[in-house]
Amino acid sequence: IPNTHNFFLFYIIAELWPNVVFALLFWQFVNNITTVEESKRFYPLFGLLSQTGIYLAGQFLENLSNINDYVTNKFALQSSFHTLSMPTLSV
């Protein structure tokens, strides 16, 4: 049982690692292209834009899933999906 905690921590770190790396690469890039004087002025703007981008991406994905539900219901794709998937499951 203690060994399962190692797997748990491994998967948590594996899921979070790309986010940490992308954030680190982004801020290293920003540090590379801005001077100290510019960074005092632009860092709050970069932080605000990044947080706004996260919010807008969430809203976009939510709307995309609603469009998917609309198309599925309009063209009765759900029933045809079940019809097509039944022979696949029996194989």
PDB file of N, CA, C and O in Angstrom, chain B, residues numbered from 101:
ATOM      1  N   ILE B 101       0.825  -1.203   0.000  1.00  0.00           N
ATOM      2  CA  ILE B 101       0.000   0.000   0.000  1.00  0.00           C
ATOM      3  C   ILE B 101       0.866   1.263   0.000  1.00  0.00           C
ATOM      4  O   ILE B 101       0.494   2.224  -0.674  1.00  0.00           O
ATOM      5  N   PRO B 102       1.991   1.323   0.709  1.00  0.00           N
ATOM      6  CA  PRO B 102       2.789   2.551   0.642  1.00  0.00           C
ATOM      7  C   PRO B 102       3.305   2.849  -0.769  1.00  0.00           C
ATOM      8  O   PRO B 102       3.569   4.004  -1.105  1.00  0.00           O
ATOM      9  N   ASN B 103       3.446   1.811  -1.591  1.00  0.00           N
ATOM     10  CA  ASN B 103       3.945   2.006  -2.944  1.00  0.00           C
ATOM     11  C   ASN B 103       2.945   2.769  -3.815  1.00  0.00           C
ATOM     12  O   ASN B 103       3.348   3.432  -4.770  1.00  0.00           O
ATOM     13  N   THR B 104       1.656   2.689  -3.505  1.00  0.00           N
ATOM     14  CA  THR B 104       0.657   3.400  -4.306  1.00  0.00           C
ATOM     15  C   THR B 104       0.795   4.911  -4.160  1.00  0.00           C
ATOM     16  O   THR B 104       0.443   5.652  -5.078  1.00  0.00           O
ATOM     17  N   HIS B 105       1.297   5.375  -3.028  1.00  0.00           N
ATOM     18  CA  HIS B 105       1.503   6.813  -2.861  1.00  0.00           C
ATOM     19  C   HIS B 105       2.563   7.329  -3.832  1.00  0.00           C
ATOM     20  O   HIS B 105       2.467   8.456  -4.319  1.00  0.00           O
ATOM     21  N   ASN B 106       3.568   6.510  -4.110  1.00  0.00           N
ATOM     22  CA  ASN B 106       4.592   6.918  -5.070  1.00  0.00           C
ATOM     23  C   ASN B 106       3.993   7.087  -6.460  1.00  0.00           C
ATOM     24  O   ASN B 106       4.306   8.049  -7.162  1.00  0.00           O
ATOM     25  N   PHE B 107       3.127   6.149  -6.861  1.00  0.00           N
ATOM     26  CA  PHE B 107       2.470   6.267  -8.159  1.00  0.00           C
ATOM     27  C   PHE B 107       1.557   7.483  -8.199  1.00  0.00           C
ATOM     28  O   PHE B 107       1.493   8.188  -9.205  1.00  0.00           O
ATOM     29  N   PHE B 108       0.854   7.722  -7.106  1.00  0.00           N
ATOM     30  CA  PHE B 108      -0.041   8.872  -7.018  1.00  0.00           C
ATOM     31  C   PHE B 108       0.736  10.170  -7.208  1.00  0.00           C
ATOM     32  O   PHE B 108       0.330  11.028  -7.992  1.00  0.00           O
ATOM     33  N   LEU B 109       1.844  10.316  -6.501  1.00  0.00           N
ATOM     34  CA  LEU B 109       2.662  11.524  -6.630  1.00  0.00           C
ATOM     35  C   LEU B 109       3.282  11.642  -8.018  1.00  0.00           C
ATOM     36  O   LEU B 109       3.390  12.738  -8.567  1.00  0.00           O
ATOM     37  N   PHE B 110       3.685  10.507  -8.577  1.00  0.00           N
ATOM     38  CA  PHE B 110       4.259  10.526  -9.918  1.00  0.00           C
ATOM     39  C   PHE B 110       3.258  11.060 -10.931  1.00  0.00           C
ATOM     40  O   PHE B 110       3.611  11.901 -11.758  1.00  0.00           O
ATOM     41  N   TYR B 111       2.017  10.586 -10.883  1.00  0.00           N
ATOM     42  CA  TYR B 111       1.020  11.026 -11.857  1.00  0.00           C
ATOM     43  C   TYR B 111       0.613  12.478 -11.633  1.00  0.00           C
ATOM     44  O   TYR B 111       0.342  13.193 -12.598  1.00  0.00           O
ATOM     45  N   ILE B 112       0.563  12.925 -10.395  1.00  0.00           N
ATOM     46  CA  ILE B 112       0.253  14.331 -10.127  1.00  0.00           C
ATOM     47  C   ILE B 112       1.357  15.224 -10.698  1.00  0.00           C
ATOM     48  O   ILE B 112       1.070  16.221 -11.361  1.00  0.00           O
ATOM     49  N   ILE B 113       2.600  14.871 -10.445  1.00  0.00           N
ATOM     50  CA  ILE B 113       3.721  15.673 -10.947  1.00  0.00           C
ATOM     51  C   ILE B 113       3.788  15.602 -12.472  1.00  0.00           C
ATOM     52  O   ILE B 113       4.102  16.597 -13.126  1.00  0.00           O
ATOM     53  N   ALA B 114       3.497  14.433 -13.040  1.00  0.00           N
ATOM     54  CA  ALA B 114       3.520  14.297 -14.495  1.00  0.00           C
ATOM     55  C   ALA B 114       2.457  15.166 -15.155  1.00  0.00           C
ATOM     56  O   ALA B 114       2.678  15.682 -16.250  1.00  0.00           O
ATOM     57  N   GLU B 115       1.308  15.335 -14.506  1.00  0.00           N
ATOM     58  CA  GLU B 115       0.263  16.196 -15.059  1.00  0.00           C
ATOM     59  C   GLU B 115       0.602  17.674 -14.909  1.00  0.00           C
ATOM     60  O   GLU B 115       0.254  18.472 -15.779  1.00  0.00           O
ATOM     61  N   LEU B 116       1.262  18.049 -13.841  1.00  0.00           N
ATOM     62  CA  LEU B 116       1.560  19.457 -13.599  1.00  0.00           C
ATOM     63  C   LEU B 116       2.838  19.929 -14.294  1.00  0.00           C
ATOM     64  O   LEU B 116       3.009  21.126 -14.526  1.00  0.00           O
ATOM     65  N   TRP B 117       3.725  19.011 -14.622  1.00  0.00           N
ATOM     66  CA  TRP B 117       5.028  19.386 -15.151  1.00  0.00           C
ATOM     67  C   TRP B 117       4.951  20.222 -16.429  1.00  0.00           C
ATOM     68  O   TRP B 117       5.657  21.228 -16.509  1.00  0.00           O
ATOM     69  N   PRO B 118       4.137  19.873 -17.439  1.00  0.00           N
ATOM     70  CA  PRO B 118       4.084  20.722 -18.646  1.00  0.00           C
ATOM     71  C   PRO B 118       3.649  22.154 -18.353  1.00  0.00           C
ATOM     72  O   PRO B 118       4.159  23.087 -18.974  1.00  0.00           O
ATOM     73  N   ASN B 119       2.724  22.347 -17.429  1.00  0.00           N
ATOM     74  CA  ASN B 119       2.295  23.703 -17.085  1.00  0.00           C
ATOM     75  C   ASN B 119       3.435  24.505 -16.477  1.00  0.00           C
ATOM     76  O   ASN B 119       3.612  25.683 -16.786  1.00  0.00           O
ATOM     77  N   VAL B 120       4.195  23.869 -15.623  1.00  0.00           N
ATOM     78  CA  VAL B 120       5.333  24.549 -14.996  1.00  0.00           C
ATOM     79  C   VAL B 120       6.385  24.897 -16.046  1.00  0.00           C
ATOM     80  O   VAL B 120       6.924  26.004 -16.043  1.00  0.00           O
ATOM     81  N   VAL B 121       6.672  23.970 -16.929  1.00  0.00           N
ATOM     82  CA  VAL B 121       7.690  24.200 -17.954  1.00  0.00           C
ATOM     83  C   VAL B 121       7.257  25.311 -18.907  1.00  0.00           C
ATOM     84  O   VAL B 121       8.066  26.174 -19.247  1.00  0.00           O
ATOM     85  N   PHE B 122       5.994  25.305 -19.344  1.00  0.00           N
ATOM     86  CA  PHE B 122       5.533  26.354 -20.258  1.00  0.00           C
ATOM     87  C   PHE B 122       5.550  27.721 -19.592  1.00  0.00           C
ATOM     88  O   PHE B 122       5.912  28.711 -20.228  1.00  0.00           O
ATOM     89  N   ALA B 123       5.168  27.791 -18.334  1.00  0.00           N
ATOM     90  CA  ALA B 123       5.221  29.069 -17.625  1.00  0.00           C
ATOM     91  C   ALA B 123       6.666  29.542 -17.492  1.00  0.00           C
ATOM     92  O   ALA B 123       6.957  30.722 -17.687  1.00  0.00           O
ATOM     93  N   LEU B 124       7.557  28.633 -17.165  1.00  0.00           N
ATOM     94  CA  LEU B 124       8.970  28.994 -17.042  1.00  0.00           C
ATOM     95  C   LEU B 124       9.542  29.464 -18.375  1.00  0.00           C
ATOM     96  O   LEU B 124      10.261  30.461 -18.425  1.00  0.00           O
ATOM     97  N   LEU B 125       9.228  28.756 -19.449  1.00  0.00           N
ATOM     98  CA  LEU B 125       9.719  29.163 -20.764  1.00  0.00           C
ATOM     99  C   LEU B 125       9.152  30.515 -21.183  1.00  0.00           C
ATOM    100  O   LEU B 125       9.859  31.334 -21.770  1.00  0.00           O
ATOM    101  N   PHE B 126       7.874  30.747 -20.882  1.00  0.00           N
ATOM    102  CA  PHE B 126       7.266  32.032 -21.229  1.00  0.00           C
ATOM    103  C   PHE B 126       7.964  33.176 -20.514  1.00  0.00           C
ATOM    104  O   PHE B 126       8.321  34.174 -21.140  1.00  0.00           O
ATOM    105  N   TRP B 127       8.161  33.040 -19.199  1.00  0.00           N
ATOM    106  CA  TRP B 127       8.780  34.135 -18.452  1.00  0.00           C
ATOM    107  C   TRP B 127      10.251  34.300 -18.806  1.00  0.00           C
ATOM    108  O   TRP B 127      10.769  35.415 -18.742  1.00  0.00           O
ATOM    109  N   GLN B 128      10.936  33.227 -19.175  1.00  0.00           N
ATOM    110  CA  GLN B 128      12.311  33.375 -19.652  1.00  0.00           C
ATOM    111  C   GLN B 128      12.347  34.125 -20.979  1.00  0.00           C
ATOM    112  O   GLN B 128      13.233  34.947 -21.213  1.00  0.00           O
ATOM    113  N   PHE B 129      11.385  33.838 -21.841  1.00  0.00           N
ATOM    114  CA  PHE B 129      11.297  34.562 -23.106  1.00  0.00           C
ATOM    115  C   PHE B 129      11.017  36.039 -22.868  1.00  0.00           C
ATOM    116  O   PHE B 129      11.638  36.899 -23.492  1.00  0.00           O
ATOM    117  N   VAL B 130      10.083  36.336 -21.966  1.00  0.00           N
ATOM    118  CA  VAL B 130       9.758  37.728 -21.650  1.00  0.00           C
ATOM    119  C   VAL B 130      10.975  38.427 -21.056  1.00  0.00           C
ATOM    120  O   VAL B 130      11.260  39.573 -21.404  1.00  0.00           O
ATOM    121  N   ASN B 131      11.688  37.758 -20.172  1.00  0.00           N
ATOM    122  CA  ASN B 131      12.899  38.355 -19.593  1.00  0.00           C
ATOM    123  C   ASN B 131      13.958  38.628 -20.654  1.00  0.00           C
ATOM    124  O   ASN B 131      14.729  39.582 -20.550  1.00  0.00           O
ATOM    125  N   ASN B 132      13.985  37.785 -21.665  1.00  0.00           N
ATOM    126  CA  ASN B 132      14.978  37.940 -22.719  1.00  0.00           C
ATOM    127  C   ASN B 132      14.677  39.136 -23.621  1.00  0.00           C
ATOM    128  O   ASN B 132      15.605  39.772 -24.121  1.00  0.00           O
ATOM    129  N   ILE B 133      13.403  39.453 -23.837  1.00  0.00           N
ATOM    130  CA  ILE B 133      13.068  40.513 -24.795  1.00  0.00           C
ATOM    131  C   ILE B 133      12.774  41.858 -24.139  1.00  0.00           C
ATOM    132  O   ILE B 133      12.617  42.853 -24.846  1.00  0.00           O
ATOM    133  N   THR B 134      12.696  41.920 -22.816  1.00  0.00           N
ATOM    134  CA  THR B 134      12.405  43.195 -22.153  1.00  0.00           C
ATOM    135  C   THR B 134      13.570  43.607 -21.264  1.00  0.00           C
ATOM    136  O   THR B 134      14.301  42.769 -20.737  1.00  0.00           O
ATOM    137  N   THR B 135      13.721  44.896 -21.114  1.00  0.00           N
ATOM    138  CA  THR B 135      14.718  45.423 -20.187  1.00  0.00           C
ATOM    139  C   THR B 135      14.080  45.558 -18.808  1.00  0.00           C
ATOM    140  O   THR B 135      12.883  45.322 -18.647  1.00  0.00           O
ATOM    141  N   VAL B 136      14.876  45.935 -17.823  1.00  0.00           N
ATOM    142  CA  VAL B 136      14.360  46.088 -16.461  1.00  0.00           C
ATOM    143  C   VAL B 136      13.313  47.196 -16.408  1.00  0.00           C
ATOM    144  O   VAL B 136      12.286  47.050 -15.745  1.00  0.00           O
ATOM    145  N   GLU B 137      13.568  48.297 -17.099  1.00  0.00           N
ATOM    146  CA  GLU B 137      12.609  49.406 -17.094  1.00  0.00           C
ATOM    147  C   GLU B 137      11.295  49.001 -17.759  1.00  0.00           C
ATOM    148  O   GLU B 137      10.213  49.333 -17.274  1.00  0.00           O
ATOM    149  N   GLU B 138      11.403  48.278 -18.880  1.00  0.00           N
ATOM    150  CA  GLU B 138      10.194  47.823 -19.567  1.00  0.00           C
ATOM    151  C   GLU B 138       9.439  46.782 -18.755  1.00  0.00           C
ATOM    152  O   GLU B 138       8.208  46.744 -18.768  1.00  0.00           O
ATOM    153  N   SER B 139      10.180  45.941 -18.053  1.00  0.00           N
ATOM    154  CA  SER B 139       9.525  44.879 -17.289  1.00  0.00           C
ATOM    155  C   SER B 139       8.655  45.442 -16.175  1.00  0.00           C
ATOM    156  O   SER B 139       7.608  44.873 -15.867  1.00  0.00           O
ATOM    157  N   LYS B 140       9.067  46.542 -15.570  1.00  0.00           N
ATOM    158  CA  LYS B 140       8.246  47.156 -14.522  1.00  0.00           C
ATOM    159  C   LYS B 140       6.907  47.620 -15.078  1.00  0.00           C
ATOM    160  O   LYS B 140       5.897  47.625 -14.375  1.00  0.00           O
ATOM    161  N   ARG B 141       6.912  48.003 -16.333  1.00  0.00           N
ATOM    162  CA  ARG B 141       5.688  48.502 -16.947  1.00  0.00           C
ATOM    163  C   ARG B 141       4.849  47.375 -17.556  1.00  0.00           C
ATOM    164  O   ARG B 141       3.620  47.428 -17.500  1.00  0.00           O
ATOM    165  N   PHE B 142       5.494  46.354 -18.140  1.00  0.00           N
ATOM    166  CA  PHE B 142       4.764  45.347 -18.904  1.00  0.00           C
ATOM    167  C   PHE B 142       4.403  44.082 -18.136  1.00  0.00           C
ATOM    168  O   PHE B 142       3.464  43.395 -18.538  1.00  0.00           O
ATOM    169  N   TYR B 143       5.091  43.739 -17.060  1.00  0.00           N
ATOM    170  CA  TYR B 143       4.791  42.493 -16.354  1.00  0.00           C
ATOM    171  C   TYR B 143       3.362  42.423 -15.827  1.00  0.00           C
ATOM    172  O   TYR B 143       2.728  41.376 -15.960  1.00  0.00           O
ATOM    173  N   PRO B 144       2.826  43.494 -15.234  1.00  0.00           N
ATOM    174  CA  PRO B 144       1.415  43.405 -14.821  1.00  0.00           C
ATOM    175  C   PRO B 144       0.473  43.180 -16.006  1.00  0.00           C
ATOM    176  O   PRO B 144      -0.519  42.461 -15.883  1.00  0.00           O
ATOM    177  N   LEU B 145       0.779  43.787 -17.138  1.00  0.00           N
ATOM    178  CA  LEU B 145      -0.040  43.588 -18.330  1.00  0.00           C
ATOM    179  C   LEU B 145       0.048  42.143 -18.819  1.00  0.00           C
ATOM    180  O   LEU B 145      -0.965  41.549 -19.186  1.00  0.00           O
ATOM    181  N   PHE B 146       1.255  41.577 -18.825  1.00  0.00           N
ATOM    182  CA  PHE B 146       1.415  40.179 -19.231  1.00  0.00           C
ATOM    183  C   PHE B 146       0.649  39.244 -18.298  1.00  0.00           C
ATOM    184  O   PHE B 146       0.003  38.301 -18.754  1.00  0.00           O
ATOM    185  N   GLY B 147       0.721  39.505 -16.997  1.00  0.00           N
ATOM    186  CA  GLY B 147      -0.019  38.686 -16.042  1.00  0.00           C
ATOM    187  C   GLY B 147      -1.516  38.789 -16.238  1.00  0.00           C
ATOM    188  O   GLY B 147      -2.223  37.783 -16.173  1.00  0.00           O
ATOM    189  N   LEU B 148      -2.007  39.996 -16.479  1.00  0.00           N
ATOM    190  CA  LEU B 148      -3.439  40.197 -16.707  1.00  0.00           C
ATOM    191  C   LEU B 148      -3.889  39.505 -17.983  1.00  0.00           C
ATOM    192  O   LEU B 148      -4.942  38.868 -18.005  1.00  0.00           O
ATOM    193  N   LEU B 149      -3.105  39.622 -19.041  1.00  0.00           N
ATOM    194  CA  LEU B 149      -3.468  38.970 -20.300  1.00  0.00           C
ATOM    195  C   LEU B 149      -3.440  37.450 -20.182  1.00  0.00           C
ATOM    196  O   LEU B 149      -4.281  36.769 -20.769  1.00  0.00           O
ATOM    197  N   SER B 150      -2.493  36.919 -19.439  1.00  0.00           N
ATOM    198  CA  SER B 150      -2.435  35.462 -19.295  1.00  0.00           C
ATOM    199  C   SER B 150      -3.635  34.934 -18.518  1.00  0.00           C
ATOM    200  O   SER B 150      -4.194  33.896 -18.871  1.00  0.00           O
ATOM    201  N   GLN B 151      -4.035  35.639 -17.465  1.00  0.00           N
ATOM    202  CA  GLN B 151      -5.204  35.206 -16.698  1.00  0.00           C
ATOM    203  C   GLN B 151      -6.487  35.378 -17.504  1.00  0.00           C
ATOM    204  O   GLN B 151      -7.396  34.554 -17.407  1.00  0.00           O
ATOM    205  N   THR B 152      -6.564  36.434 -18.291  1.00  0.00           N
ATOM    206  CA  THR B 152      -7.729  36.634 -19.150  1.00  0.00           C
ATOM    207  C   THR B 152      -7.786  35.552 -20.223  1.00  0.00           C
ATOM    208  O   THR B 152      -8.867  35.078 -20.573  1.00  0.00           O
ATOM    209  N   GLY B 153      -6.636  35.165 -20.742  1.00  0.00           N
ATOM    210  CA  GLY B 153      -6.589  34.101 -21.741  1.00  0.00           C
ATOM    211  C   GLY B 153      -7.077  32.774 -21.195  1.00  0.00           C
ATOM    212  O   GLY B 153      -7.746  32.021 -21.903  1.00  0.00           O
ATOM    213  N   ILE B 154      -6.752  32.480 -19.946  1.00  0.00           N
ATOM    214  CA  ILE B 154      -7.233  31.246 -19.322  1.00  0.00           C
ATOM    215  C   ILE B 154      -8.753  31.270 -19.219  1.00  0.00           C
ATOM    216  O   ILE B 154      -9.414  30.273 -19.511  1.00  0.00           O
ATOM    217  N   TYR B 155      -9.306  32.403 -18.808  1.00  0.00           N
ATOM    218  CA  TYR B 155     -10.758  32.537 -18.691  1.00  0.00           C
ATOM    219  C   TYR B 155     -11.430  32.405 -20.061  1.00  0.00           C
ATOM    220  O   TYR B 155     -12.425  31.694 -20.199  1.00  0.00           O
ATOM    221  N   LEU B 156     -10.886  33.088 -21.069  1.00  0.00           N
ATOM    222  CA  LEU B 156     -11.484  33.036 -22.401  1.00  0.00           C
ATOM    223  C   LEU B 156     -11.388  31.641 -23.016  1.00  0.00           C
ATOM    224  O   LEU B 156     -12.303  31.211 -23.718  1.00  0.00           O
ATOM    225  N   ALA B 157     -10.303  30.942 -22.763  1.00  0.00           N
ATOM    226  CA  ALA B 157     -10.176  29.575 -23.269  1.00  0.00           C
ATOM    227  C   ALA B 157     -11.220  28.667 -22.636  1.00  0.00           C
ATOM    228  O   ALA B 157     -11.784  27.808 -23.313  1.00  0.00           O
ATOM    229  N   GLY B 158     -11.483  28.846 -21.344  1.00  0.00           N
ATOM    230  CA  GLY B 158     -12.522  28.061 -20.686  1.00  0.00           C
ATOM    231  C   GLY B 158     -13.894  28.344 -21.252  1.00  0.00           C
ATOM    232  O   GLY B 158     -14.681  27.423 -21.469  1.00  0.00           O
ATOM    233  N   GLN B 159     -14.192  29.619 -21.496  1.00  0.00           N
ATOM    234  CA  GLN B 159     -15.480  29.983 -22.086  1.00  0.00           C
ATOM    235  C   GLN B 159     -15.610  29.431 -23.506  1.00  0.00           C
ATOM    236  O   GLN B 159     -16.679  28.964 -23.897  1.00  0.00           O
ATOM    237  N   PHE B 160     -14.536  29.485 -24.265  1.00  0.00           N
ATOM    238  CA  PHE B 160     -14.556  28.956 -25.628  1.00  0.00           C
ATOM    239  C   PHE B 160     -14.826  27.456 -25.629  1.00  0.00           C
ATOM    240  O   PHE B 160     -15.632  26.972 -26.422  1.00  0.00           O
ATOM    241  N   LEU B 161     -14.161  26.724 -24.751  1.00  0.00           N
ATOM    242  CA  LEU B 161     -14.369  25.278 -24.700  1.00  0.00           C
ATOM    243  C   LEU B 161     -15.773  24.932 -24.228  1.00  0.00           C
ATOM    244  O   LEU B 161     -16.360  23.954 -24.692  1.00  0.00           O
ATOM    245  N   GLU B 162     -16.318  25.725 -23.309  1.00  0.00           N
ATOM    246  CA  GLU B 162     -17.694  25.496 -22.872  1.00  0.00           C
ATOM    247  C   GLU B 162     -18.664  25.714 -24.031  1.00  0.00           C
ATOM    248  O   GLU B 162     -19.577  24.911 -24.227  1.00  0.00           O
ATOM    249  N   ASN B 163     -18.483  26.775 -24.792  1.00  0.00           N
ATOM    250  CA  ASN B 163     -19.343  27.026 -25.949  1.00  0.00           C
ATOM    251  C   ASN B 163     -19.162  25.963 -27.021  1.00  0.00           C
ATOM    252  O   ASN B 163     -20.126  25.587 -27.688  1.00  0.00           O
ATOM    253  N   LEU B 164     -17.960  25.482 -27.191  1.00  0.00           N
ATOM    254  CA  LEU B 164     -17.709  24.427 -28.165  1.00  0.00           C
ATOM    255  C   LEU B 164     -18.446  23.147 -27.789  1.00  0.00           C
ATOM    256  O   LEU B 164     -18.977  22.457 -28.659  1.00  0.00           O
ATOM    257  N   SER B 165     -18.482  22.828 -26.501  1.00  0.00           N
ATOM    258  CA  SER B 165     -19.222  21.634 -26.086  1.00  0.00           C
ATOM    259  C   SER B 165     -20.723  21.832 -26.262  1.00  0.00           C
ATOM    260  O   SER B 165     -21.434  20.877 -26.575  1.00  0.00           O
ATOM    261  N   ASN B 166     -21.221  23.055 -26.066  1.00  0.00           N
ATOM    262  CA  ASN B 166     -22.641  23.316 -26.306  1.00  0.00           C
ATOM    263  C   ASN B 166     -22.986  23.193 -27.783  1.00  0.00           C
ATOM    264  O   ASN B 166     -24.054  22.688 -28.129  1.00  0.00           O
ATOM    265  N   ILE B 167     -22.095  23.647 -28.654  1.00  0.00           N
ATOM    266  CA  ILE B 167     -22.324  23.493 -30.092  1.00  0.00           C
ATOM    267  C   ILE B 167     -22.343  22.019 -30.454  1.00  0.00           C
ATOM    268  O   ILE B 167     -23.157  21.594 -31.275  1.00  0.00           O
ATOM    269  N   ASN B 168     -21.465  21.238 -29.859  1.00  0.00           N
ATOM    270  CA  ASN B 168     -21.427  19.806 -30.119  1.00  0.00           C
ATOM    271  C   ASN B 168     -22.741  19.151 -29.706  1.00  0.00           C
ATOM    272  O   ASN B 168     -23.265  18.310 -30.438  1.00  0.00           O
ATOM    273  N   ASP B 169     -23.284  19.521 -28.542  1.00  0.00           N
ATOM    274  CA  ASP B 169     -24.574  18.983 -28.108  1.00  0.00           C
ATOM    275  C   ASP B 169     -25.686  19.393 -29.060  1.00  0.00           C
ATOM    276  O   ASP B 169     -26.570  18.592 -29.364  1.00  0.00           O
ATOM    277  N   TYR B 170     -25.650  20.633 -29.533  1.00  0.00           N
ATOM    278  CA  TYR B 170     -26.674  21.120 -30.459  1.00  0.00           C
ATOM    279  C   TYR B 170     -26.647  20.320 -31.758  1.00  0.00           C
ATOM    280  O   TYR B 170     -27.693  19.887 -32.241  1.00  0.00           O
ATOM    281  N   VAL B 171     -25.467  20.124 -32.319  1.00  0.00           N
ATOM    282  CA  VAL B 171     -25.347  19.382 -33.577  1.00  0.00           C
ATOM    283  C   VAL B 171     -25.766  17.934 -33.373  1.00  0.00           C
ATOM    284  O   VAL B 171     -26.433  17.355 -34.231  1.00  0.00           O
ATOM    285  N   THR B 172     -25.385  17.349 -32.257  1.00  0.00           N
ATOM    286  CA  THR B 172     -25.755  15.964 -31.975  1.00  0.00           C
ATOM    287  C   THR B 172     -27.264  15.809 -31.880  1.00  0.00           C
ATOM    288  O   THR B 172     -27.821  14.862 -32.436  1.00  0.00           O
ATOM    289  N   ASN B 173     -27.929  16.717 -31.191  1.00  0.00           N
ATOM    290  CA  ASN B 173     -29.383  16.634 -31.057  1.00  0.00           C
ATOM    291  C   ASN B 173     -30.096  16.972 -32.358  1.00  0.00           C
ATOM    292  O   ASN B 173     -31.107  16.346 -32.678  1.00  0.00           O
ATOM    293  N   LYS B 174     -29.602  17.938 -33.112  1.00  0.00           N
ATOM    294  CA  LYS B 174     -30.273  18.366 -34.340  1.00  0.00           C
ATOM    295  C   LYS B 174     -30.267  17.273 -35.390  1.00  0.00           C
ATOM    296  O   LYS B 174     -31.276  17.070 -36.065  1.00  0.00           O
ATOM    297  N   PHE B 175     -29.185  16.581 -35.544  1.00  0.00           N
ATOM    298  CA  PHE B 175     -29.067  15.584 -36.599  1.00  0.00           C
ATOM    299  C   PHE B 175     -29.206  14.153 -36.087  1.00  0.00           C
ATOM    300  O   PHE B 175     -28.925  13.207 -36.823  1.00  0.00           O
ATOM    301  N   ALA B 176     -29.630  13.983 -34.850  1.00  0.00           N
ATOM    302  CA  ALA B 176     -29.850  12.662 -34.248  1.00  0.00           C
ATOM    303  C   ALA B 176     -28.613  11.783 -34.392  1.00  0.00           C
ATOM    304  O   ALA B 176     -28.712  10.607 -34.744  1.00  0.00           O
ATOM    305  N   LEU B 177     -27.467  12.355 -34.120  1.00  0.00           N
ATOM    306  CA  LEU B 177     -26.224  11.601 -34.253  1.00  0.00           C
ATOM    307  C   LEU B 177     -26.009  10.626 -33.105  1.00  0.00           C
ATOM    308  O   LEU B 177     -25.300   9.632 -33.262  1.00  0.00           O
ATOM    309  N   GLN B 178     -26.609  10.897 -31.963  1.00  0.00           N
ATOM    310  CA  GLN B 178     -26.406  10.022 -30.817  1.00  0.00           C
ATOM    311  C   GLN B 178     -26.994   8.641 -31.079  1.00  0.00           C
ATOM    312  O   GLN B 178     -26.360   7.634 -30.765  1.00  0.00           O
ATOM    313  N   SER B 179     -28.195   8.577 -31.647  1.00  0.00           N
ATOM    314  CA  SER B 179     -28.800   7.273 -31.914  1.00  0.00           C
ATOM    315  C   SER B 179     -28.024   6.526 -32.988  1.00  0.00           C
ATOM    316  O   SER B 179     -27.865   5.309 -32.892  1.00  0.00           O
ATOM    317  N   SER B 180     -27.536   7.227 -34.015  1.00  0.00           N
ATOM    318  CA  SER B 180     -26.760   6.543 -35.039  1.00  0.00           C
ATOM    319  C   SER B 180     -25.419   6.075 -34.475  1.00  0.00           C
ATOM    320  O   SER B 180     -24.883   5.058 -34.915  1.00  0.00           O
ATOM    321  N   PHE B 181     -24.876   6.809 -33.508  1.00  0.00           N
ATOM    322  CA  PHE B 181     -23.634   6.385 -32.882  1.00  0.00           C
ATOM    323  C   PHE B 181     -23.834   5.062 -32.156  1.00  0.00           C
ATOM    324  O   PHE B 181     -22.996   4.166 -32.260  1.00  0.00           O
ATOM    325  N   HIS B 182     -24.941   4.928 -31.418  1.00  0.00           N
ATOM    326  CA  HIS B 182     -25.208   3.673 -30.719  1.00  0.00           C
ATOM    327  C   HIS B 182     -25.416   2.540 -31.715  1.00  0.00           C
ATOM    328  O   HIS B 182     -24.967   1.419 -31.476  1.00  0.00           O
ATOM    329  N   THR B 183     -26.081   2.813 -32.815  1.00  0.00           N
ATOM    330  CA  THR B 183     -26.307   1.781 -33.821  1.00  0.00           C
ATOM    331  C   THR B 183     -24.985   1.334 -34.431  1.00  0.00           C
ATOM    332  O   THR B 183     -24.779   0.143 -34.665  1.00  0.00           O
ATOM    333  N   LEU B 184     -24.099   2.277 -34.685  1.00  0.00           N
ATOM    334  CA  LEU B 184     -22.816   1.924 -35.284  1.00  0.00           C
ATOM    335  C   LEU B 184     -21.867   1.265 -34.293  1.00  0.00           C
ATOM    336  O   LEU B 184     -21.026   0.455 -34.683  1.00  0.00           O
ATOM    337  N   SER B 185     -21.994   1.604 -33.023  1.00  0.00           N
ATOM    338  CA  SER B 185     -21.044   1.069 -32.061  1.00  0.00           C
ATOM    339  C   SER B 185     -21.410  -0.327 -31.577  1.00  0.00           C
ATOM    340  O   SER B 185     -20.543  -1.036 -31.066  1.00  0.00           O
ATOM    341  N   MET B 186     -22.651  -0.741 -31.719  1.00  0.00           N
ATOM    342  CA  MET B 186     -23.046  -2.072 -31.249  1.00  0.00           C
ATOM    343  C   MET B 186     -22.330  -3.188 -32.011  1.00  0.00           C
ATOM    344  O   MET B 186     -21.836  -4.112 -31.364  1.00  0.00           O
ATOM    345  N   PRO B 187     -22.242  -3.161 -33.351  1.00  0.00           N
ATOM    346  CA  PRO B 187     -21.477  -4.226 -34.024  1.00  0.00           C
ATOM    347  C   PRO B 187     -19.998  -4.211 -33.639  1.00  0.00           C
ATOM    348  O   PRO B 187     -19.354  -5.260 -33.604  1.00  0.00           O
ATOM    349  N   THR B 188     -19.475  -3.054 -33.359  1.00  0.00           N
ATOM    350  CA  THR B 188     -18.075  -2.966 -32.967  1.00  0.00           C
ATOM    351  C   THR B 188     -17.846  -3.640 -31.622  1.00  0.00           C
ATOM    352  O   THR B 188     -16.831  -4.306 -31.422  1.00  0.00           O
ATOM    353  N   LEU B 189     -18.791  -3.466 -30.699  1.00  0.00           N
ATOM    354  CA  LEU B 189     -18.647  -4.077 -29.386  1.00  0.00           C
ATOM    355  C   LEU B 189     -18.803  -5.587 -29.429  1.00  0.00           C
ATOM    356  O   LEU B 189     -18.210  -6.289 -28.610  1.00  0.00           O
ATOM    357  N   SER B 190     -19.589  -6.101 -30.368  1.00  0.00           N
ATOM    358  CA  SER B 190     -19.814  -7.543 -30.410  1.00  0.00           C
ATOM    359  C   SER B 190     -18.664  -8.287 -31.075  1.00  0.00           C
ATOM    360  O   SER B 190     -18.589  -9.511 -30.967  1.00  0.00           O
ATOM    361  N   VAL B 191     -17.778  -7.591 -31.751  1.00  0.00           N
ATOM    362  CA  VAL B 191     -16.660  -8.251 -32.443  1.00  0.00           C
ATOM    363  C   VAL B 191     -15.620  -8.686 -31.488  1.00  0.00           C
ATOM    364  O   VAL B 191     -14.609  -9.259 -31.895  1.00  0.00           O
TER     365      VAL B 191
END
